[in-house]
Amino acid sequence: MRSDYTKQIFIAFAEGDKEKFLDIAHEIINDEEKKNHNYIAKQLKDIIKEFSSGKILNENLVNKRYKNAIPIPRDTEKGFPLLEIKEFFLDWSDLIVNEDLDYSLKNIVEEIKQSEILFSYGLKPKQKVLFCGPPGTGKTLSCQVISSIIGYPLVHVKFESIVSSFLGETASNLKKVFDFIENGQWTVLFDEFDVIGKLRDDPHEHGEIKRVVNNFMQMLDNYKGESLLIAATNHHHLIDPGLWRRFDEILLFELPSENERLELFKKNLKNLVKDKDLNLEKLAVDTNNYSAAEIERICIESQKKIILEGRDKISTEDINWAIEKNGRRKVIEGK
């Protein structure tokens, strides 16, 4: 570690300057990675991840770091922010997907990292990507991991904020978002994309939505910024056909396989003492057609159960209780 980093990080700590502390921490990690000190770099990342719990950092801190250039765009009708800026400290080990999808996601990151080489051959890295698949299969988490690895803060665009009851205001909101992301390098997640990308010839949609779809396609075509744009949908069958060709890559997220479910149980229960009767392989078989999010929820619920009951070991009975609870939830949700 360079001596100037040591001095700076101590000063940041003494001053209570979290922004400065995080900036220096990132520089130290990058420096260690350049030296191929991957083990220590991962340990440092884990410390930062523990600090942030892999979730959004203090909102004021994030806004302070990234709002200087241009203010967060807001809906004219209600004044709500049209996007959130989030920062995560995750890596590929936090994501469990099938081999083909894993390769495709890593390839997107590699193209961005090696963009200068691609440009020298007259090629461009993938910049507009569509994530499709059922809820809870890792679309949002993948965006968070990609954001962490390439170092572009995550701009989370929620379409319930974009869509306005005022005619013409929805397209205006979209323009505000694109104007914002033109400034800087971001990983931009257009979540619940099907809200805005519905079929233009859907007889149940009024003309405003159809105009918005056309405007969105034009904005995608005309986008010249440096950000990575990712649209995510649980209902890709609703997407207008004209939108498909606007994306450089379309990736399908599927429910986890038996082996992936086993890895998910191992990952989510790794810090718990396990009863000798706990058979993770059987649990992976018993949870066929469960999403990654459901398995994570089952593990969290069973962990809470043993904590509240004052026990230190998790058993098959605890997991089965959480599975039954999840089953009742699925009935309520109509799944």
C-alpha positions, 0 to 999 in steps of 0.5 A: 500500500502506498504511504500517501494512501495511508496518510490520506485514509487516516486523515479521512477517518479523523475528519469523519469524512466518509466520502473521502474515506470511500474514495481512498478505499477504492483507490487502494483496492484498484492499486492492489488489483493492478499488482495482482494482489487479488486475495487482499483486494477481495478482503478489502472489498469484503470489508467495504461490503460489510460496511454497506451491507451490499445495499444503498449507502447513506443517501446524502453521501451518494447524492453528495458524490454524484449530484454536483454536475446536474440535479436529480431530475424530478416529475413536474406533476408531483415533484418525485425524483425520477431516479435513485443513485445507488452504490454497491460493493459486490462481486461475481461470487454474490451472483449464482446463475447458469454457466451461459448467462454467467459468461454473457454477463462477464463478457459485457463487463470485459468489453467495457474494460477493454473498450479502447482495444475494441475502438481501435478495431472500429468496434464498440462495447455492448451498451444497451442490454435487455434482461428478461425473465421471471421475478427473483431470478437475479436481474436486479442483482446482476445490475448491482454486481456489474455496477460494482465491478465496472465502477459505474454507480447504479442509476435506478430508474423506476417507471412508476415514477416516470409514467404521469397522468398528464398527457405529454409529461411521461415523454418529458420525464423520459427526456429528463432521465436521458439528459441526466445520464448523458452526463457521466458514466453510469450503470442505468437500470430501467426497471419494470421496463414492460410498463413503458415498452408495451406493444404499441398496437395493444388496443387497451393502451391509450395513445399517450403510451404509444407515443412514449414507446416511440419516443423511448426508441428514438432516445435509445437510438440517439443516445451518445453517452458513455453509460451502460443501459440495462432494461429489465422486464418480467414480461418480455412478451409485452415488449414492442417488437420494434424495441428488440433490435435497439438492444446490443444484447438480450439475456434470459434469466431462468429459474435456478437449476437443482445444482444452482439451488444447492449453491444458493442454499450453501451461500445463504446458510454459510454462516450458520451452524447446521444440525446433522440432519440438515440435507442441503442436497435434498432441499435443492431437489424439494425446491424445484421451480423456486426462484433465487429470491424465494430461496434467499427468503426461506433461508432468512426466515428460518434464520430469524426463527432460530434466533428468536427461539434462542437456538444456535443450530438450523435444522431441516424442520426450520427450513421446511417451516420456512418453505411452507410459509413461502408456499402460503405466500405463493398461494396469496400471490396467485402463483 
